[in-house]
Amino acid sequence: MKSGGGNSEFKTMEFCMSKLFKTPCETLFAFDTKQFPDYSKYVCEVFDADAKLARHNEVFPEDLKKAFELGAKLATNALAQ
């Protein structure tokens, strides 16, 4: 994403949201996520279902933890203002 220039777009959105809500804004990225709850129910040869499930089992819990921590941080900062 960074090499494609997508990160600069998110930085612009963060800046705008920070100005709109008058509080710091942060972005959390989660990549290579699951598109279907059960890949066996779909014909989609674009994705390797086994790799998606393995990544989901290994990485997604960490993404959830990061999202929870960021939410707690943003809520705490909002209450402090």
C-alpha positions in Angstrom: 0.0 0.0 0.0 2.8 2.4 0.9 4.5 1.8 -2.5 1.2 2.5 -4.3 0.8 5.9 -2.6 -2.3 4.8 -0.6 -0.7 5.8 2.7 -0.7 9.5 1.7 -4.4 9.4 1.1 -5.0 8.0 4.6 -2.8 10.6 6.1 -4.9 13.3 4.4 -8.1 11.6 5.8 -6.5 11.5 9.3 -5.7 15.2 9.0 -9.3 16.1 8.0 -10.9 13.9 10.6 -8.6 15.4 13.3 -9.7 18.9 12.3 -13.4 17.9 12.0 -13.6 16.2 15.5 -10.9 18.4 17.1 -9.0 15.3 18.4 -6.2 13.2 17.1 -7.1 10.6 14.5 -5.2 7.4 13.8 -5.6 4.7 11.2 -5.2 0.9 11.8 -4.5 -1.2 8.8 -5.5 -4.9 8.5 -4.4 -6.6 5.3 -5.2 -9.9 3.6 -8.4 -10.4 5.5 -11.1 -13.0 4.8 -13.7 -12.2 2.2 -16.1 -15.1 3.0 -16.9 -16.8 6.3 -16.8 -20.2 4.6 -14.7 -20.4 1.3 -16.2 -23.9 0.6 -19.5 -22.3 -0.2 -18.1 -20.1 -3.0 -16.3 -20.6 -6.3 -13.5 -18.0 -6.1 -10.2 -19.1 -7.5 -8.6 -15.7 -6.9 -7.8 -16.6 -3.2 -6.0 -19.5 -1.7 -8.7 -20.5 0.9 -6.2 -22.5 3.1 -3.8 -19.6 3.2 -6.6 -17.1 4.0 -7.8 -19.4 6.9 -4.2 -19.8 8.2 -3.6 -16.1 8.2 -7.0 -15.4 9.7 -6.2 -17.8 12.6 -2.7 -16.4 13.1 -2.9 -12.7 12.4 -6.6 -11.7 12.9 -6.5 -12.1 16.7 -3.6 -9.6 16.8 -5.5 -7.2 14.5 -8.5 -7.4 16.9 -6.3 -6.7 19.9 -4.7 -3.7 18.1 -8.2 -2.4 17.2 -9.4 -2.7 20.7 -6.3 -1.0 22.1 -6.7 1.8 19.5 -10.4 2.3 20.4 -9.6 2.5 24.1 -6.8 5.0 23.4 -9.0 7.2 21.2 -11.9 7.0 23.7 -9.6 7.9 26.6 -8.1 10.8 24.7 -11.6 12.1 23.8 -12.8 11.9 27.4 -9.7 13.8 28.5 -10.5 16.8 26.3 
